[in-house]
Amino acid sequence: MKIAFKRFCISSWQVSYSQFVCLVSMYIVIAFNGLFLYNTFMATTQSGHINWLFIASIPILLFSLTVLVLSWLSLITFVKAILLFNVLVCSLLFYSTLNYGVIFDKSMLQNIVETNSGEAFSYLNFQLVLFIFLLGVVPTYLFSKFTIIGSFRVRLKSFTKLNLSALLCCAIIAVPFYKEYASVGRNNRQLTSYITPFSFYTAGYKYLRDNYFYPPLPFKVLDNLPTLKNKTSTSLTVMVVGETARAANFSLQGYSRATNAYTPKLGVKYFSDVSSCGTATAISVPCMFSRLKRKEYDSRLASSQENALDIIQRSGVEVTWIDNNSSCKGVCARIKSDNIEPNKEHPLCDGHYCFDEILVTKLADKIATSNAKHKLVVLHMIGSHGPTYYRRYPEHESLFKPDCSRSDIQNCSTTELTNTYDNTIAYTDKVLSQLIKVLQASNEMEKSLLYVSDHGESLGEKGLYLHGFPYALAPIEQTHIPMIFWSNKLSNSKFNDCIELQRSKVFSHDNIFDTLLGLTQVSSSQYQPEYDIFNACKALSL
């Protein structure tokens, strides 16, 4: 028995180049494209008229295309290395899609690239390791035991025959079923995003093309001479960028749980119909400060021109970005910034993350040490960043129990997951109330705080978790976000009543650029008053 096992481990099986490519392609189609095949089947059977020949052709076409792509990727010479690498990549991609509903498009890839090591390791768990071991490592080891026979010339002939056969197969399928494929593809464009691993490679190509291969755009100064409208008084504006907070779980939005126990006592105004620019931080944060609107937003274009903070700073306002998250995503490139280091010795930090209460101390210190008459401080929260929601609030702030103290959140019960997420929202509300109290205690004549989340979050609805779904397909849980406003001007009854009328209107990240210019009283050629949320109430606050 031992001898037989040893012989199995050491020996290898001889196959031709074509056989090896076909074996790996078959495994990738069967093991990692089940979701694509299932979703395609559901899409093709919606009308009630089922063409079984067309349905049967789909996996055959996918296999043929996989053979074509893998054979060209391997370039005949690097067959084993490339194909086995693809198996490992597929196992990781399929785990993300299967468990979290992640779709790998360009924006998701950008979010992955800009994720720091702490965020990346938060996804690591036993189920992930086991999944990749069983579907990735073990098959890779077994495939590695094959020996591909034949000289380079033999492989070249095999490569040519294989490609011609695959192309012929595609043609045989495409001719009779072209109308069906065109119709399904046109009406269900998201289906191609489920093809593993090629949707990931397509997104990778687009990301590399836009960030490294296109020539850099000349930097555009949007306004050379912005000015301050009121230079006699003093002002302090705090912009709080939330993280992964969805409106549905705010009691201010009507949620049944008391997740906003602190801020209502301070007279804040909650805006109930606000949507995000994207479904991931890498898109939403730069977009909300950009002059570009969501429908025209392009990360390459946005990074090559000024944003709202640049214009406000040039007007004479002291602008500071304080970050308790991964980074400012390029928004603070030209302004003073403070990235909080999660020093383990600090009582609010664990060596990897800091609780958001540290922003309260940072804000107080900033106010105490600044001599500027006009200040804008942007605070970037870690908020409700998943999947390790339980690490976003101190243990004594765990109001809703039992919570989900693990990263593989799909294995938590709905109750546990909801409790944990709600704890993050409740803690965010407490931090916001503390920030407002710091503002109240400051000496500035005009003080205001605006809180808005970067995007929402899915908590298992429709089988989706986390965020980052393509915007056109994203569920409302990932795009409907909370916005909270406080100002000492709200003591003016006319201003308060005017703001009250704005609360139920439809707003989005498209309004943030002009609203910030308005709050900081900056006069600029880029200012569009119709997008300033508080423009209608300005005269009433005087």
TIPA-660512 format. One record per residue (C-alpha): y, z, x. Coordinates in pm, 1 decimal, padded with zeros to 6 digits. Layout:
TIPA-660512
<north Y	up Z	east X>;
...
end
This chain:
TIPA-660512
<north 00000.0	up 00000.0	east 00000.0>;
<north 00246.4	up 00096.5	east 00278.9>;
<north 00153.6	up -00214.2	east 00478.7>;
<north 00211.9	up -00438.3	east 00178.7>;
<north 00552.3	up -00280.5	east 00111.2>;
<north 00651.1	up -00315.5	east 00478.0>;
<north 00545.2	up -00679.5	east 00477.9>;
<north 00753.5	up -00735.6	east 00160.3>;
<north 01065.1	up -00584.6	east 00323.0>;
<north 01035.9	up -00771.1	east 00651.6>;
<north 00913.5	up -01111.7	east 00540.2>;
<north 01138.3	up -01373.2	east 00385.5>;
<north 01087.6	up -01658.5	east 00145.4>;
<north 01165.7	up -02013.2	east 00248.3>;
<north 01378.4	up -02221.7	east 00013.3>;
<north 01583.2	up -02537.2	east 00037.3>;
<north 01960.9	up -02534.5	east 00029.7>;
<north 01964.3	up -02661.9	east -00329.8>;
<north 01711.8	up -02404.3	east -00445.2>;
<north 01911.5	up -02116.1	east -00298.3>;
<north 02238.0	up -02230.6	east -00456.7>;
<north 02064.6	up -02275.8	east -00791.9>;
<north 01897.7	up -01932.3	east -00774.2>;
<north 02224.5	up -01749.8	east -00702.3>;
<north 02412.5	up -01956.9	east -00961.1>;
<north 02150.0	up -01878.0	east -01222.6>;
<north 02175.3	up -01506.8	east -01145.1>;
<north 02557.5	up -01508.4	east -01170.2>;
<north 02545.1	up -01689.7	east -01506.5>;
<north 02279.9	up -01458.5	east -01654.3>;
<north 02387.9	up -01124.4	east -01507.1>;
<north 02767.5	up -01149.6	east -01512.1>;
<north 02870.9	up -01395.1	east -01780.4>;
<north 02716.8	up -01236.1	east -02084.9>;
<north 03058.9	up -01142.2	east -02224.6>;
<north 03186.6	up -01497.1	east -02183.6>;
<north 02878.2	up -01642.3	east -02354.4>;
<north 02894.7	up -01384.5	east -02635.2>;
<north 03266.9	up -01435.9	east -02698.9>;
<north 03220.6	up -01812.2	east -02691.6>;
<north 02933.9	up -01785.2	east -02939.6>;
<north 03148.9	up -01574.2	east -03172.6>;
<north 03434.2	up -01824.2	east -03144.0>;
<north 03212.0	up -02123.2	east -03219.9>;
<north 03053.8	up -01964.1	east -03526.9>;
<north 03375.4	up -01847.9	east -03698.7>;
<north 03402.7	up -02153.7	east -03919.4>;
<north 03055.7	up -02105.5	east -04064.2>;
<north 02940.0	up -02446.1	east -03943.3>;
<north 02708.6	up -02386.7	east -03649.0>;
<north 02620.1	up -02666.1	east -03407.1>;
<north 02324.0	up -02518.3	east -03222.5>;
<north 02301.6	up -02805.0	east -02975.3>;
<north 02661.9	up -02743.1	east -02874.5>;
<north 02598.9	up -02369.2	east -02838.4>;
<north 02286.9	up -02435.5	east -02628.8>;
<north 02487.8	up -02663.4	east -02400.5>;
<north 02739.5	up -02390.4	east -02305.1>;
<north 02521.4	up -02190.1	east -02060.3>;
<north 02389.0	up -02517.1	east -01912.9>;
<north 02742.9	up -02641.8	east -01856.0>;
<north 02843.2	up -02305.3	east -01706.4>;
<north 02543.4	up -02316.6	east -01472.4>;
<north 02629.4	up -02669.4	east -01360.3>;
<north 02991.8	up -02576.6	east -01294.0>;
<north 02884.1	up -02264.6	east -01105.1>;
<north 02657.7	up -02475.0	east -00885.7>;
<north 02945.1	up -02711.7	east -00810.8>;
<north 03191.0	up -02434.3	east -00725.1>;
<north 02952.3	up -02227.3	east -00514.4>;
<north 02825.7	up -02528.4	east -00321.4>;
<north 03179.6	up -02627.8	east -00228.7>;
<north 03283.1	up -02271.1	east -00146.8>;
<north 02990.8	up -02232.6	east 00092.9>;
<north 03074.0	up -02557.2	east 00277.9>;
<north 02703.8	up -02607.8	east 00354.9>;
<north 02733.4	up -02392.2	east 00668.2>;
<north 02824.3	up -02048.0	east 00527.3>;
<north 02584.7	up -02054.7	east 00236.1>;
<north 02434.5	up -01706.8	east 00247.4>;
<north 02751.3	up -01520.1	east 00338.2>;
<north 02965.0	up -01685.7	east 00069.6>;
<north 02710.7	up -01675.8	east -00209.6>;
<north 02607.0	up -01315.5	east -00148.7>;
<north 02970.0	up -01210.3	east -00125.0>;
<north 03018.6	up -01369.8	east -00467.4>;
<north 02737.2	up -01160.0	east -00611.2>;
<north 02902.9	up -00838.8	east -00489.3>;
<north 03244.0	up -00947.4	east -00619.6>;
<north 03092.9	up -01040.6	east -00954.1>;
<north 02934.9	up -00697.0	east -00994.6>;
<north 03272.6	up -00526.8	east -00947.8>;
<north 03456.1	up -00769.9	east -01176.6>;
<north 03191.7	up -00746.7	east -01446.7>;
<north 03199.1	up -00366.1	east -01437.9>;
<north 03577.1	up -00369.6	east -01493.6>;
<north 03554.9	up -00617.5	east -01778.6>;
<north 03252.8	up -00456.8	east -01942.4>;
<north 03377.6	up -00098.3	east -01928.6>;
<north 03755.4	up -00131.9	east -01952.4>;
<north 03804.7	up -00473.7	east -02111.7>;
<north 03999.9	up -00592.1	east -01806.4>;
<north 04083.9	up -00961.9	east -01787.4>;
<north 04169.4	up -01090.4	east -01441.8>;
<north 04475.6	up -01311.0	east -01464.9>;
<north 04762.4	up -01349.6	east -01218.2>;
<north 04954.4	up -01044.8	east -01344.8>;
<north 04645.1	up -00825.0	east -01326.0>;
<north 04577.4	up -00941.2	east -00971.4>;
<north 04937.5	up -00863.7	east -00876.2>;
<north 04890.9	up -00516.0	east -01020.5>;
<north 04572.5	up -00472.3	east -00813.4>;
<north 04738.3	up -00588.2	east -00491.8>;
<north 05027.5	up -00346.0	east -00543.1>;
<north 04799.2	up -00052.5	east -00620.4>;
<north 04797.0	up 00214.5	east -00351.2>;
<north 04484.1	up 00379.8	east -00212.2>;
<north 04524.6	up 00689.4	east -00428.6>;
<north 04524.2	up 00480.5	east -00746.2>;
<north 04231.4	up 00270.6	east -00625.5>;
<north 04013.3	up 00571.7	east -00547.5>;
<north 04087.5	up 00721.0	east -00890.3>;
<north 03858.4	up 00452.8	east -01037.7>;
<north 03567.8	up 00554.2	east -00815.4>;
<north 03285.6	up 00729.7	east -00999.0>;
<north 02907.8	up 00756.9	east -00996.8>;
<north 02857.2	up 00500.7	east -01273.7>;
<north 03060.7	up 00241.6	east -01082.3>;
<north 02861.2	up 00300.7	east -00763.6>;
<north 02529.1	up 00282.9	east -00951.4>;
<north 02633.6	up -00030.5	east -01139.3>;
<north 02736.2	up -00216.4	east -00823.9>;
<north 02425.2	up -00095.4	east -00641.1>;
<north 02185.4	up -00220.0	east -00910.5>;
<north 02357.6	up -00547.2	east -01002.8>;
<north 02524.4	up -00623.0	east -00670.1>;
<north 02369.1	up -00457.2	east -00366.3>;
<north 02000.7	up -00481.1	east -00465.2>;
<north 02015.1	up -00850.5	east -00567.1>;
<north 02219.1	up -00924.9	east -00252.8>;
<north 01950.4	up -00762.9	east -00039.3>;
<north 01673.9	up -00959.5	east -00215.3>;
<north 01861.7	up -01288.6	east -00183.0>;
<north 01921.8	up -01214.2	east 00184.4>;
<north 01544.6	up -01219.6	east 00241.8>;
<north 01537.3	up -01590.7	east 00162.7>;
<north 01542.9	up -01832.3	east 00455.5>;
<north 01720.8	up -02161.8	east 00392.5>;
<north 01524.5	up -02431.9	east 00568.9>;
<north 01641.9	up -02770.8	east 00689.4>;
<north 01888.8	up -02902.3	east 00944.3>;
<north 02254.8	up -02962.2	east 00869.0>;
<north 02177.8	up -03326.9	east 00790.5>;
<north 01907.2	up -03222.4	east 00544.1>;
<north 02146.4	up -02972.6	east 00383.9>;
<north 02414.8	up -03238.2	east 00357.2>;
<north 02177.6	up -03468.5	east 00169.8>;
<north 02072.4	up -03177.7	east -00048.9>;
<north 02438.8	up -03088.3	east -00110.9>;
<north 02514.5	up -03446.9	east -00218.0>;
<north 02216.4	up -03469.7	east -00453.9>;
<north 02291.6	up -03125.0	east -00599.0>;
<north 02652.7	up -03212.5	east -00672.4>;
<north 02567.1	up -03549.9	east -00821.5>;
<north 02305.4	up -03386.0	east -01043.9>;
<north 02549.1	up -03114.1	east -01155.0>;
<north 02822.4	up -03371.2	east -01225.9>;
<north 02577.1	up -03586.0	east -01420.3>;
<north 02472.7	up -03282.2	east -01623.9>;
<north 02837.5	up -03202.6	east -01700.2>;
<north 02898.0	up -03561.7	east -01809.0>;
<north 02589.1	up -03568.0	east -02031.9>;
<north 02713.6	up -03251.8	east -02205.3>;
<north 03082.9	up -03346.8	east -02217.9>;
<north 03041.8	up -03689.3	east -02378.6>;
<north 02875.4	up -03586.0	east -02707.7>;
<north 03043.3	up -03243.5	east -02731.9>;
<north 03393.0	up -03316.7	east -02601.9>;
<north 03557.9	up -03254.4	east -02940.2>;
<north 03381.7	up -02920.8	east -02981.9>;
<north 03478.3	up -02799.8	east -02633.0>;
<north 03838.5	up -02916.2	east -02678.2>;
<north 03867.7	up -02744.8	east -03015.7>;
<north 03716.2	up -02414.0	east -02904.7>;
<north 03916.2	up -02413.2	east -02581.7>;
<north 04244.2	up -02495.4	east -02755.6>;
<north 04203.0	up -02224.4	east -03017.8>;
<north 04057.6	up -01959.9	east -02784.7>;
<north 04239.5	up -01996.9	east -02453.3>;
<north 04144.7	up -01645.3	east -02348.0>;
<north 03775.4	up -01737.8	east -02319.0>;
<north 03809.0	up -01886.7	east -01970.0>;
<north 03944.1	up -01551.1	east -01849.6>;
<north 03596.6	up -01404.8	east -01900.3>;
<north 03419.4	up -01650.3	east -01667.8>;
<north 03303.2	up -01447.6	east -01367.3>;
<north 03406.0	up -01480.1	east -01086.1>;
<north 03609.4	up -01797.3	east -01126.4>;
<north 03888.0	up -01655.4	east -01342.2>;
<north 03946.5	up -01406.0	east -01060.2>;
<north 03960.1	up -01682.6	east -00798.4>;
<north 04195.2	up -01889.6	east -01013.7>;
<north 04426.5	up -01588.5	east -01046.6>;
<north 04396.9	up -01532.4	east -00672.1>;
<north 04498.6	up -01889.4	east -00600.5>;
<north 04805.0	up -01859.0	east -00825.9>;
<north 04905.3	up -01528.1	east -00668.0>;
<north 04873.8	up -01661.9	east -00311.4>;
<north 05051.5	up -01984.4	east -00403.3>;
<north 05349.1	up -01806.6	east -00560.8>;
<north 05381.1	up -01533.3	east -00298.6>;
<north 05285.9	up -01701.0	east 00028.6>;
<north 05274.9	up -02079.6	east 00003.0>;
<north 05587.7	up -02160.4	east -00191.8>;
<north 05899.5	up -02160.9	east 00028.0>;
<north 06114.6	up -01851.0	east -00029.9>;
<north 06396.9	up -01894.1	east -00277.4>;
<north 06750.7	up -01827.7	east -00153.7>;
<north 06868.6	up -01484.3	east -00265.4>;
<north 07110.3	up -01505.7	east -00556.8>;
<north 07402.8	up -01265.4	east -00597.1>;
<north 07466.0	up -01245.1	east -00970.6>;
<north 07809.1	up -01079.8	east -00960.8>;
<north 08029.6	up -01037.8	east -00655.5>;
<north 08297.3	up -00825.9	east -00824.9>;
<north 08161.9	up -00583.6	east -01085.4>;
<north 08403.4	up -00297.6	east -01158.5>;
<north 08404.5	up 00046.2	east -01317.4>;
<north 08588.6	up 00068.9	east -01649.4>;
<north 08670.1	up 00439.2	east -01621.9>;
<north 08746.5	up 00563.2	east -01271.7>;
<north 08920.7	up 00885.6	east -01370.0>;
<north 08631.7	up 01079.9	east -01526.1>;
<north 08295.9	up 01168.3	east -01371.1>;
<north 07958.8	up 01050.8	east -01496.6>;
<north 07589.0	up 01105.8	east -01441.9>;
<north 07330.7	up 00870.3	east -01586.4>;
<north 06958.2	up 00937.3	east -01550.2>;
<north 06711.8	up 00658.2	east -01620.9>;
<north 06354.3	up 00783.5	east -01649.4>;
<north 06089.0	up 00513.5	east -01614.1>;
<north 05776.1	up 00639.9	east -01787.4>;
<north 05424.9	up 00540.9	east -01691.7>;
<north 05156.2	up 00424.5	east -01935.1>;
<north 05302.8	up 00608.5	east -02234.9>;
<north 05226.7	up 00444.7	east -02566.0>;
<north 05438.8	up 00507.4	east -02873.3>;
<north 05144.7	up 00575.1	east -03103.6>;
<north 05078.1	up 00916.8	east -02946.5>;
<north 05434.9	up 01050.0	east -02972.2>;
<north 05493.0	up 01295.1	east -03255.5>;
<north 05849.4	up 01161.1	east -03255.8>;
<north 05688.1	up 00834.3	east -03366.0>;
<north 05504.8	up 01010.0	east -03649.1>;
<north 05185.3	up 01104.1	east -03465.4>;
<north 05010.7	up 01395.9	east -03635.3>;
<north 04982.3	up 01606.9	east -03319.7>;
<north 05272.3	up 01801.5	east -03169.1>;
<north 05299.7	up 01601.8	east -02847.3>;
<north 05681.2	up 01632.7	east -02848.9>;
<north 05738.3	up 02004.4	east -02879.0>;
<north 06039.6	up 02026.2	east -02646.4>;
<north 06279.5	up 01731.1	east -02664.6>;
<north 06352.2	up 01741.0	east -03042.3>;
<north 06505.6	up 02086.2	east -02993.9>;
<north 06759.7	up 01928.7	east -02759.0>;
<north 06878.5	up 01675.5	east -03013.4>;
<north 06732.5	up 01360.8	east -02856.3>;
<north 06727.1	up 01025.6	east -03030.4>;
<north 06392.1	up 00847.7	east -03048.2>;
<north 06371.8	up 00470.2	east -03088.0>;
<north 06064.4	up 00370.6	east -03284.2>;
<north 06037.7	up -00007.7	east -03240.7>;
<north 06048.9	up -00087.2	east -02869.0>;
<north 05821.2	up -00327.4	east -02683.5>;
<north 05747.4	up -00373.1	east -02314.5>;
<north 05800.2	up -00677.0	east -02096.4>;
<north 05445.3	up -00666.0	east -01961.4>;
<north 05124.7	up -00467.9	east -01980.6>;
<north 05116.2	up -00359.5	east -01615.8>;
<north 05362.6	up -00175.8	east -01391.6>;
<north 05388.9	up -00461.3	east -01139.8>;
<north 05536.8	up -00683.0	east -01411.0>;
<north 05712.4	up -00441.7	east -01647.0>;
<north 05917.1	up -00240.6	east -01397.0>;
<north 06082.2	up -00538.3	east -01219.8>;
<north 06121.9	up -00715.0	east -01554.5>;
<north 06306.6	up -00432.5	east -01729.5>;
<north 06573.2	up -00422.8	east -01456.2>;
<north 06595.1	up -00801.4	east -01426.8>;
<north 06852.8	up -01028.5	east -01587.9>;
<north 06559.7	up -01247.7	east -01691.0>;
<north 06418.2	up -01195.2	east -02039.0>;
<north 06044.9	up -01145.5	east -02094.8>;
<north 05977.4	up -01502.4	east -02210.9>;
<north 06145.3	up -01650.1	east -01902.9>;
<north 06043.2	up -01382.0	east -01655.6>;
<north 05892.4	up -01497.5	east -01327.9>;
<north 05824.5	up -01244.7	east -01053.1>;
<north 05912.6	up -01490.3	east -00777.3>;
<north 06246.0	up -01573.6	east -00936.5>;
<north 06324.0	up -01210.8	east -01021.6>;
<north 06262.9	up -01091.1	east -00665.3>;
<north 06502.7	up -01353.2	east -00528.7>;
<north 06804.1	up -01234.0	east -00726.5>;
<north 06993.9	up -00914.7	east -00796.3>;
<north 06888.3	up -00672.0	east -01065.8>;
<north 07088.0	up -00426.1	east -01276.1>;
<north 07077.4	up -00157.5	east -01006.9>;
<north 07230.2	up -00390.5	east -00746.6>;
<north 07523.5	up -00475.1	east -00973.1>;
<north 07582.1	up -00112.0	east -01072.3>;
<north 07577.7	up -00005.9	east -00707.1>;
<north 07828.6	up -00275.8	east -00609.0>;
<north 08067.5	up -00152.7	east -00878.8>;
<north 08099.9	up 00181.0	east -00698.7>;
<north 07833.6	up 00390.4	east -00869.4>;
<north 07600.3	up 00583.1	east -00638.8>;
<north 07250.8	up 00461.7	east -00729.2>;
<north 06934.3	up 00645.7	east -00622.1>;
<north 06568.7	up 00576.8	east -00699.7>;
<north 06330.0	up 00874.4	east -00684.5>;
<north 05963.9	up 00776.3	east -00710.1>;
<north 05664.6	up 00989.0	east -00808.4>;
<north 05448.7	up 00682.7	east -00866.6>;
<north 05309.0	up 00409.6	east -00643.4>;
<north 05641.0	up 00232.8	east -00570.7>;
<north 05949.4	up 00077.9	east -00730.1>;
<north 05783.7	up -00267.8	east -00720.0>;
<north 06077.1	up -00410.9	east -00525.6>;
<north 06345.8	up -00296.4	east -00770.6>;
<north 06492.5	up -00042.5	east -00525.6>;
<north 06478.2	up -00272.0	east -00220.8>;
<north 06854.2	up -00262.9	east -00170.2>;
<north 06942.8	up 00087.8	east -00289.4>;
<north 06886.7	up 00441.3	east -00165.5>;
<north 06534.8	up 00555.8	east -00250.7>;
<north 06316.8	up 00863.9	east -00214.5>;
<north 05939.6	up 00823.0	east -00236.3>;
<north 05788.0	up 01163.6	east -00301.1>;
<north 05506.8	up 01243.4	east -00057.6>;
<north 05225.5	up 01440.8	east -00223.3>;
<north 05224.7	up 01721.7	east 00032.7>;
<north 04925.9	up 01943.2	east -00040.8>;
<north 05125.3	up 02250.6	east 00055.0>;
<north 05366.8	up 02192.4	east -00233.4>;
<north 05258.6	up 02386.5	east -00546.9>;
<north 05310.7	up 02076.2	east -00763.2>;
<north 05103.5	up 01843.8	east -00540.6>;
<north 04734.9	up 01816.5	east -00453.3>;
<north 04756.0	up 01587.0	east -00149.0>;
<north 04711.0	up 01271.9	east -00359.6>;
<north 04948.0	up 01315.4	east -00653.9>;
<north 05237.0	up 01535.8	east -00761.3>;
<north 05301.7	up 01654.2	east -01114.6>;
<north 05618.3	up 01508.8	east -01264.7>;
<north 05791.6	up 01846.2	east -01271.1>;
<north 05874.5	up 01778.5	east -00907.2>;
<north 06129.3	up 01524.1	east -01036.5>;
<north 06323.6	up 01809.1	east -01197.6>;
<north 06376.3	up 01973.3	east -00859.1>;
<north 06457.6	up 01637.9	east -00699.2>;
<north 06721.4	up 01563.2	east -00962.7>;
<north 06881.9	up 01905.2	east -00928.1>;
<north 06894.1	up 01865.4	east -00549.0>;
<north 07047.8	up 01519.1	east -00582.2>;
<north 07322.7	up 01644.1	east -00811.2>;
<north 07394.7	up 01940.8	east -00584.5>;
<north 07425.6	up 01733.7	east -00266.2>;
<north 07612.9	up 01429.9	east -00398.7>;
<north 07991.7	up 01405.3	east -00392.3>;
<north 08003.3	up 01075.2	east -00581.7>;
<north 08209.2	up 01071.4	east -00900.8>;
<north 07970.2	up 00832.9	east -01071.6>;
<north 07594.6	up 00854.5	east -01024.7>;
<north 07289.5	up 00672.8	east -01156.8>;
<north 06954.4	up 00831.2	east -01074.0>;
<north 06633.9	up 00647.0	east -01162.1>;
<north 06324.7	up 00867.3	east -01182.9>;
<north 05987.0	up 00690.7	east -01176.2>;
<north 05720.5	up 00910.4	east -01333.4>;
<north 05346.3	up 00909.8	east -01280.0>;
<north 05333.8	up 01001.3	east -01648.4>;
<north 05003.7	up 00912.1	east -01812.3>;
<north 04860.3	up 00697.8	east -01534.2>;
<north 04487.1	up 00649.0	east -01585.5>;
<north 04201.4	up 00661.1	east -01563.3>;
<north 04233.1	up 01014.1	east -01422.3>;
<north 04458.8	up 01138.8	east -01702.1>;
<north 04345.0	up 01496.8	east -01642.1>;
<north 04523.6	up 01494.8	east -01305.1>;
<north 04863.4	up 01427.4	east -01462.8>;
<north 04924.2	up 01779.4	east -01593.6>;
<north 04860.0	up 02133.7	east -01463.8>;
<north 04561.8	up 02317.1	east -01605.8>;
<north 04784.8	up 02562.3	east -01792.4>;
<north 04946.3	up 02264.8	east -01973.2>;
<north 04614.5	up 02157.7	east -02124.4>;
<north 04710.2	up 02205.1	east -02489.4>;
<north 04436.7	up 01995.2	east -02645.3>;
<north 04074.9	up 02073.4	east -02559.1>;
<north 03812.8	up 01977.2	east -02464.5>;
<north 03961.8	up 01721.1	east -02230.3>;
<north 03802.9	up 01446.6	east -02020.5>;
<north 03798.5	up 01553.4	east -01655.9>;
<north 03646.9	up 01233.7	east -01513.2>;
<north 03753.0	up 00881.1	east -01420.8>;
<north 03481.9	up 00688.3	east -01608.6>;
<north 03669.9	up 00751.4	east -01931.2>;
<north 03453.3	up 00513.4	east -02132.2>;
<north 03180.4	up 00778.3	east -02111.9>;
<north 03399.7	up 01050.3	east -02262.5>;
<north 03396.1	up 01110.3	east -02634.9>;
<north 03688.2	up 00977.1	east -02836.3>;
<north 03802.7	up 01334.8	east -02896.2>;
<north 03794.0	up 01427.2	east -02526.8>;
<north 03975.4	up 01111.8	east -02421.0>;
<north 04244.7	up 01150.1	east -02687.0>;
<north 04292.9	up 01516.3	east -02598.6>;
<north 04342.1	up 01434.3	east -02231.7>;
<north 04587.8	up 01154.0	east -02297.8>;
<north 04780.9	up 01365.3	east -02548.7>;
<north 04809.8	up 01637.7	east -02285.1>;
<north 04984.6	up 01389.6	east -02055.9>;
<north 05233.4	up 01298.1	east -02330.4>;
<north 05301.1	up 01663.2	east -02410.6>;
<north 05359.5	up 01735.5	east -02041.7>;
<north 05592.7	up 01435.5	east -02011.0>;
<north 05793.3	up 01572.0	east -02303.0>;
<north 05825.2	up 01908.1	east -02128.8>;
<north 05946.5	up 01741.4	east -01808.3>;
<north 06202.8	up 01536.3	east -02002.2>;
<north 06335.9	up 01851.7	east -02164.8>;
<north 06374.6	up 02013.9	east -01822.3>;
<north 06559.5	up 01707.7	east -01691.1>;
<north 06797.2	up 01721.9	east -01987.1>;
<north 06864.9	up 02089.6	east -01917.1>;
<north 06953.7	up 02000.8	east -01557.7>;
<north 07199.6	up 01746.3	east -01696.2>;
<north 07345.0	up 01998.6	east -01938.0>;
<north 07409.0	up 02238.7	east -01650.7>;
<north 07584.1	up 01978.7	east -01434.2>;
<north 07963.3	up 01949.5	east -01410.7>;
<north 08001.3	up 01579.7	east -01490.1>;
<north 08216.3	up 01492.5	east -01790.9>;
<north 07981.7	up 01221.9	east -01921.9>;
<north 07606.5	up 01274.3	east -01902.7>;
<north 07317.2	up 01074.9	east -02045.5>;
<north 06943.2	up 01028.7	east -02006.1>;
<north 06741.0	up 00727.3	east -02111.1>;
<north 06361.4	up 00740.5	east -02103.2>;
<north 06150.4	up 00430.3	east -02155.7>;
<north 05787.8	up 00364.4	east -02065.2>;
<north 05681.0	up 00065.0	east -01859.4>;
<north 05389.6	up -00025.3	east -02088.6>;
<north 05136.2	up 00132.3	east -02320.9>;
<north 04765.1	up 00204.6	east -02295.2>;
<north 04436.4	up 00134.0	east -02472.5>;
<north 04209.0	up 00429.6	east -02538.0>;
<north 03896.6	up 00252.1	east -02653.0>;
<north 04040.7	up 00061.1	east -02948.9>;
<north 03859.0	up -00271.9	east -02985.5>;
<north 03651.7	up -00171.5	east -02681.8>;
<north 03954.8	up -00184.4	east -02450.6>;
<north 04064.7	up 00082.4	east -02204.6>;
<north 04363.8	up 00124.4	east -01973.6>;
<north 04612.4	up -00167.9	east -01970.2>;
<north 04687.8	up -00502.5	east -01805.2>;
<north 04557.5	up -00732.5	east -02080.4>;
<north 04733.1	up -01074.4	east -02086.2>;
<north 05050.1	up -01022.7	east -02290.5>;
<north 04979.0	up -01296.9	east -02543.2>;
<north 04646.6	up -01129.9	east -02625.9>;
<north 04737.9	up -00767.0	east -02561.7>;
<north 04685.7	up -00515.7	east -02844.0>;
<north 04990.5	up -00330.6	east -02974.7>;
<north 04872.0	up -00012.3	east -02802.0>;
<north 04960.1	up -00174.0	east -02467.7>;
<north 05300.7	up -00315.6	east -02568.3>;
<north 05452.4	up -00067.4	east -02818.4>;
<north 05634.2	up 00188.6	east -02605.7>;
<north 05849.3	up 00501.0	east -02661.7>;
<north 06219.8	up 00526.7	east -02583.9>;
<north 06422.1	up 00850.5	east -02587.2>;
<north 06797.8	up 00894.3	east -02546.2>;
<north 07011.0	up 01202.2	east -02486.4>;
<north 07381.9	up 01228.9	east -02415.4>;
<north 07642.8	up 01500.9	east -02428.9>;
<north 07839.1	up 01252.3	east -02641.4>;
<north 07592.5	up 01313.0	east -02924.1>;
<north 07796.5	up 01626.2	east -03004.1>;
<north 08049.3	up 01379.0	east -03146.3>;
<north 07936.0	up 01339.9	east -03508.1>;
<north 08057.4	up 00980.1	east -03540.5>;
<north 07878.5	up 00873.0	east -03222.4>;
<north 07566.9	up 01065.5	east -03328.8>;
<north 07562.2	up 00895.4	east -03670.3>;
<north 07608.4	up 00553.7	east -03510.7>;
<north 07318.5	up 00607.8	east -03271.1>;
<north 07110.4	up 00726.1	east -03563.9>;
<north 07158.3	up 00386.0	east -03725.5>;
<north 07029.4	up 00208.3	east -03414.6>;
<north 06703.1	up 00404.9	east -03385.4>;
<north 06489.1	up 00190.1	east -03615.7>;
<north 06613.7	up -00146.1	east -03489.8>;
<north 06391.6	up -00375.3	east -03284.9>;
<north 06443.9	up -00343.4	east -02908.9>;
<north 06255.2	up -00424.8	east -02591.4>;
<north 06279.6	up -00416.6	east -02213.6>;
<north 06510.6	up -00716.7	east -02254.0>;
<north 06779.5	up -00467.4	east -02360.7>;
<north 06757.0	up -00239.8	east -02056.1>;
<north 06970.2	up -00448.9	east -01815.6>;
<north 07276.9	up -00450.9	east -02040.8>;
<north 07220.6	up -00100.4	east -02172.9>;
<north 07229.1	up 00037.6	east -01818.6>;
<north 07552.3	up -00151.5	east -01745.2>;
<north 07695.1	up -00004.7	east -02062.7>;
<north 07582.8	up 00352.8	east -01992.3>;
<north 07732.4	up 00343.1	east -01642.4>;
<north 08050.9	up 00175.3	east -01776.5>;
<north 08023.9	up -00122.1	east -01542.6>;
<north 08220.7	up -00434.6	east -01623.9>;
<north 08028.3	up -00740.8	east -01507.6>;
<north 08013.4	up -01113.2	east -01568.9>;
<north 07641.0	up -01064.8	east -01628.4>;
<north 07690.8	up -00818.9	east -01913.8>;
<north 07572.1	up -00939.6	east -02255.4>;
<north 07703.1	up -00689.3	east -02513.8>;
<north 07464.5	up -00806.7	east -02786.7>;
<north 07175.9	up -00671.5	east -02578.6>;
<north 07337.8	up -00333.3	east -02510.7>;
<north 07162.3	up -00088.0	east -02742.9>;
<north 07463.3	up 00145.5	east -02758.5>;
<north 07745.2	up -00110.8	east -02757.1>;
<north 07820.2	up -00071.1	east -03128.8>;
<north 07877.9	up 00302.5	east -03079.1>;
<north 08093.7	up 00301.9	east -02764.9>;
<north 08431.6	up 00312.8	east -02937.8>;
<north 08318.5	up 00610.6	east -03146.0>;
<north 08244.5	up 00822.0	east -02838.0>;
<north 08599.4	up 00807.7	east -02703.1>;
end
